[in-house]
Amino acid sequence: SMRDIYQGVCNRTKDLAVMVGAYLHAPDHEGGEDTKPVQHLRMKIVRYMNLAHILILDEASHCIYDHMDADAAKVPWASLVRSGFVTEDEVKLLEPIRKNRYAVVYLWVRDLLRHCDEYQLLPNTYILARLQKAVSRVDEYSDQLINMFLDTQLPYTYIQVVSYIVQVFLFVNVCQQAFYLNQALDVVGVVRLGGIFWAYFQIVTSVVRF
């Protein structure tokens, strides 16, 4: 469901942030201490992940409220710059892109991780592969979340309302049929208790399915 996919985006983002904090350190020949460049890289990767998350939610919201036209999305870049999520130079790169801006940010994250491995800031290439895979998982969940909005021909709220009305109709119909069945069984001389039991069984079954 949409809620499960969004939860996947959040969980994979947090997992990647924890992995970056755990594995990204200065080389052993420098004492393994967290120098300012290493701290800057770590904060930059996490900042990119937060920026991608914001862009995902922004694109999804415009898919809903702008008649599902993702091209009409207007990100509040000035507010994001003031909040420290993005720099003005990065805005110049992202603003011309109309769709899937978050995917570009994930590419930046992958590139940073590759540079970290080149400068021996990661323990080994296996850790690099794990981090790259974690980024791919977040990107995959993000695409699924956006596609659920773009591939839906009807507004999601409308579908929920129609589904609820149909379920209520089925519940009332089952109750009515169970009542008529109980009356018919009583007319033909069948024990009334059996008819009542059958009617209640149909009602309970309908409630469980509802």
Secondary structure, DSSP 8 states (H G I E B T S, - for coil): -HHHHHHHHHHHHHHHHHHHHHH----GGGTT---HHHHHHHHHHHHHHHHHHHHHHHHHHHHHHTTT-GGG----HHHHHHHTSS-HHHHHHHTT--S-HHHHHHHHHHHHHHHHHHTT-SS-HHHHHHHHHHHHHHHHHHHHHHHHHHT-SS-HHHHHHHHHHHHHHHHHHHHHHHHHHHHHHHHTT--HHHHHHHHHHHHHHHHHH-
